[in-house]
Amino acid sequence: MAKKPKKPTNEMSFLDHLEELRWVLVRSSAAVVIMATITYFFSDYIFSTLIFGPTDPSFVTYRFFCEASHYLGFADSICITELPFIIQNTEMEGQVNIFVWTCITAGFILAFPYILWQFWKFISPALYEKERKNAKVFIFVASILFFLGVLFGYFVIVPMSVNFLATFSISSVVKNQFNIDSYIGMVKTAVIASGLYFELPIILYFLTKLGLVTPTFLRKYRKYAIVIVLIIAAIVTPPDVVSQITVAIPMLLIYEVSIWISAIVVRNKKRDEQAS
């Protein structure tokens, strides 16, 4: 009869757990500050090239969709030649605050693998020995998914949102003059939210391990997930099918991968129970 994997016998009190969690948060915050400080030396590139890149009609995403429209025979229907808006600052300390918080956001993105490692160390005592040995794989996969989500948010969600919001108008009398807080807030939200959404397979892996989610449940509510994704795609993209499909397909694939991972976890759990 196969031996059941053993969990560690050393137990910590509730206060010990709180103390350990406090140090996890302290070390993670320190990593964010350090990476934010490093990004300070690249702030010109971050702002001029990255953050404000999607405000330029020659941005790589706009060129891609224009070339795709020609390839699909849509002529210039989704080619972007102008983004009729300006970005302005209306507060005395506005640009300083934006500078600081943008560096912190960039620091969080860059420090994400280290933050994952810290939280993995915090929860690892409650895991089986085999699961603890997979720490490197977990951190690598979770980091790759997060960075892929960040890239998806930056190269797809942000430019599509900028294009839609810049060209949407209720009347020719109203001119679009966006506050810098609003613009950069949209960029940060899209990038971070996309990065975290791409962590869905990892999140559902642990929820399945805890018995809180099953693949049957995920399949049952798949149709609702599809509707939600399509609504999000319709909101953040211009009213054309190509853009909406470009946003929706990766998000739906992530959900399907999450179902597949959940099913594997359940199957392995049943096999271990039978073996024991």
matplotlib code that plots the C-alpha trace (Angstrom):
import matplotlib.pyplot as plt

x = [0.0, 1.4, 2.3, 0.3, 2.5, 3.3, 2.8, 5.3, 4.7, 6.0, 3.1, 3.0, 0.6, -1.8, 0.4, 3.5, 1.6, 0.7, 4.3, 5.5, 2.9, 4.0, 7.5, 6.3, 4.5, 7.6, 10.0, 7.5, 7.1, 10.8, 11.2, 8.6, 10.4, 13.8, 12.4, 10.5, 13.8, 15.4, 12.6, 13.3, 16.4, 14.3, 11.4, 11.9, 11.5, 8.6, 6.6, 7.5, 7.7, 5.6, 2.8, 2.1, 2.9, -0.8, -1.6, 0.3, -1.6, 1.7, 1.7, 2.4, -1.1, -2.8, -0.4, -1.2, -4.9, -4.6, -2.5, -5.0, -7.9, -6.2, -5.4, -9.0, -10.3, -11.8, -9.7, -9.0, -12.1, -10.1, -7.0, -6.3, -4.9, -5.9, -6.6, -8.4, -7.7, -5.1, -3.8, -3.6, -2.6, -5.0, -3.4, -0.3, 1.3, -0.4, 2.6, 4.7, 2.1, 1.7, 5.5, 5.8, 2.8, 3.8, 7.2, 5.6, 3.3, 6.2, 8.1, 5.2, 5.2, 8.9, 9.0, 6.0, 8.1, 9.8, 6.4, 5.1, 8.2, 7.6, 4.0, 4.9, 7.3, 4.5, 2.1, 4.6, 4.6, 0.9, 1.8, 3.0, 6.7, 6.1, 4.2, 6.9, 9.5, 7.4, 8.1, 10.3, 7.8, 5.0, 6.8, 8.1, 4.6, 2.8, 5.3, 5.1, 1.3, 1.4, 3.8, 1.8, -1.3, 0.6, 1.7, -1.9, -3.2, -0.7, -0.7, -4.4, -6.6, -5.0, -4.8, -8.2, -9.6, -7.7, -9.0, -12.5, -12.6, -10.7, -13.1, -16.3, -18.3, -21.8, -21.6, -19.1, -19.4, -17.5, -13.8, -11.8, -9.3, -8.4, -6.8, -3.4, -4.7, -7.6, -5.4, -2.6, -5.1, -6.8, -3.4, -2.4, -5.8, -5.8, -2.3, -2.5, -6.0, -5.0, -1.9, -4.0, -6.7, -4.0, -3.3, -6.8, -5.4, -3.1, -5.9, -8.3, -5.6, -5.4, -9.2, -9.6, -7.0, -9.0, -12.2, -13.8, -14.1, -14.7, -14.4, -18.1, -18.8, -16.6, -18.2, -21.7, -21.0, -19.0, -21.8, -21.9, -18.2, -18.4, -21.1, -19.0, -15.9, -17.8, -19.3, -15.8, -14.5, -17.4, -16.8, -13.0, -12.9, -14.2, -17.5, -15.8, -15.6, -11.9, -11.0, -13.6, -12.4, -8.8, -9.7, -12.2, -10.3, -7.2, -9.5, -11.7, -8.7, -7.4, -10.8, -10.7, -7.1, -8.4, -11.1, -8.5, -6.1, -9.0, -9.9, -6.3, -6.2, -9.5, -8.3, -4.9, -6.7, -9.0, -6.0, -4.1, -7.2, -7.5, -3.8, -4.0]
y = [0.0, 3.4, 5.7, 8.9, 12.0, 13.5, 17.1, 18.8, 18.2, 21.6, 23.8, 27.5, 29.5, 32.0, 34.9, 33.3, 33.1, 36.8, 37.7, 35.6, 37.2, 40.7, 40.0, 38.6, 41.9, 43.9, 42.1, 42.3, 46.0, 46.5, 44.7, 46.9, 50.0, 48.8, 48.0, 51.3, 53.1, 51.3, 52.3, 56.0, 55.9, 54.7, 57.1, 59.0, 55.8, 54.5, 57.6, 58.8, 55.4, 53.0, 54.9, 57.5, 55.1, 54.2, 57.8, 57.7, 56.5, 54.8, 52.5, 48.9, 47.6, 50.2, 49.3, 45.6, 46.0, 48.3, 45.6, 43.0, 44.9, 45.1, 41.4, 40.6, 42.8, 45.5, 48.3, 51.0, 50.3, 49.8, 51.9, 54.6, 57.9, 60.2, 60.1, 63.4, 64.2, 65.9, 64.9, 67.6, 68.1, 70.2, 69.9, 71.6, 68.4, 66.2, 65.2, 64.5, 62.1, 60.5, 60.0, 58.4, 56.1, 55.0, 54.0, 52.1, 50.3, 49.4, 48.3, 45.9, 44.4, 43.8, 42.5, 40.1, 36.9, 37.8, 38.6, 35.2, 33.5, 35.2, 34.1, 30.6, 30.4, 31.5, 28.8, 26.0, 24.6, 23.6, 21.7, 18.2, 17.6, 16.9, 20.2, 22.1, 20.7, 22.2, 25.8, 26.7, 25.5, 27.3, 30.6, 30.3, 29.5, 32.1, 34.8, 33.9, 34.1, 37.4, 39.0, 37.6, 39.2, 42.5, 42.4, 41.5, 44.4, 46.9, 45.8, 45.0, 46.3, 49.7, 50.7, 49.5, 51.4, 54.6, 54.4, 53.8, 56.5, 59.0, 58.7, 58.4, 61.6, 62.5, 65.8, 67.7, 70.5, 68.4, 68.1, 65.3, 66.7, 63.9, 64.4, 62.7, 61.0, 59.5, 58.3, 56.7, 55.3, 53.5, 52.2, 50.9, 49.3, 47.6, 46.2, 45.0, 43.6, 41.7, 40.4, 39.2, 37.7, 35.5, 34.1, 32.5, 29.0, 29.2, 30.6, 27.8, 25.2, 26.1, 26.5, 23.1, 21.6, 23.1, 21.6, 25.0, 24.7, 21.7, 21.4, 20.5, 23.9, 25.7, 24.0, 24.7, 28.4, 28.5, 30.2, 33.0, 33.4, 33.7, 36.4, 38.4, 38.1, 39.2, 42.2, 43.2, 42.9, 45.0, 47.7, 48.1, 47.8, 49.7, 48.4, 46.0, 42.2, 41.9, 43.9, 42.2, 38.7, 39.7, 40.6, 37.8, 34.8, 34.9, 35.6, 32.6, 30.4, 31.3, 30.1, 26.9, 26.2, 26.8, 24.1, 21.7, 22.3, 21.9, 18.6, 17.3, 18.3, 16.4, 13.3, 13.3, 13.6, 10.7, 8.6, 9.4, 8.5, 5.1, 4.4, 5.0]
z = [0.0, -1.0, 1.8, 2.1, 1.7, 5.1, 6.1, 8.4, 12.1, 13.3, 14.1, 14.7, 16.9, 15.5, 16.7, 15.1, 11.8, 12.0, 12.8, 9.8, 7.6, 8.7, 7.7, 4.3, 3.7, 4.9, 2.6, -0.3, 0.2, 0.4, -2.9, -4.5, -3.2, -4.4, -7.9, -7.9, -7.2, -10.1, -12.4, -11.5, -13.7, -16.6, -16.0, -19.3, -21.3, -19.1, -19.6, -23.1, -24.8, -22.7, -21.0, -23.6, -26.5, -27.1, -27.6, -30.9, -34.0, -35.1, -32.0, -32.9, -32.0, -34.3, -37.1, -36.6, -36.8, -39.8, -41.6, -40.5, -41.9, -45.3, -45.2, -44.4, -47.1, -44.8, -46.4, -43.9, -41.8, -38.6, -39.4, -36.9, -38.3, -35.5, -31.8, -31.2, -27.5, -25.3, -21.9, -19.3, -15.7, -13.5, -10.1, -8.7, -7.4, -10.0, -12.0, -8.9, -7.5, -10.9, -11.2, -7.7, -8.0, -11.5, -10.3, -7.5, -9.9, -12.1, -9.0, -8.1, -11.6, -11.6, -8.0, -8.6, -8.8, -5.5, -3.9, -5.1, -3.6, -0.2, -0.1, -1.2, 1.7, 4.0, 2.9, 2.2, 5.7, 5.2, 1.9, 1.3, 0.7, -3.0, -3.4, -1.6, -4.1, -6.9, -5.6, -8.5, -11.1, -9.4, -9.2, -12.8, -14.2, -12.1, -13.1, -16.8, -16.6, -14.8, -17.3, -20.2, -18.7, -18.3, -22.0, -23.0, -21.0, -22.4, -26.1, -26.4, -23.7, -23.3, -27.0, -27.7, -24.7, -25.7, -29.3, -28.2, -25.5, -27.7, -30.6, -28.7, -28.6, -27.6, -29.6, -31.7, -29.2, -26.5, -26.9, -25.2, -22.8, -20.4, -17.0, -16.6, -13.5, -15.5, -18.4, -16.3, -13.9, -16.9, -18.1, -14.6, -14.0, -17.4, -17.0, -13.4, -13.8, -17.0, -15.2, -12.2, -14.5, -16.2, -12.7, -12.8, -13.5, -10.5, -8.3, -9.3, -8.8, -5.1, -4.8, -6.3, -3.9, -1.0, -2.4, -2.9, -6.7, -9.0, -12.8, -12.9, -11.3, -13.8, -16.7, -15.4, -15.3, -18.5, -20.4, -17.8, -18.1, -21.9, -21.6, -19.1, -21.3, -24.3, -22.4, -21.3, -24.8, -26.2, -23.6, -24.1, -27.8, -30.8, -32.3, -34.8, -34.7, -35.2, -32.1, -29.9, -30.9, -30.3, -26.7, -26.0, -27.3, -24.9, -21.9, -22.8, -23.3, -19.8, -18.5, -20.4, -19.2, -15.7, -16.1, -17.5, -14.5, -12.1, -13.7, -13.4, -9.7, -9.0, -10.9, -9.1, -5.7, -6.5, -7.6, -4.3, -2.3, -4.0, -3.6, 0.1]

ax = plt.figure().add_subplot(projection="3d")
ax.plot(x, y, z, "-o")
ax.set_aspect("equal")
plt.show()
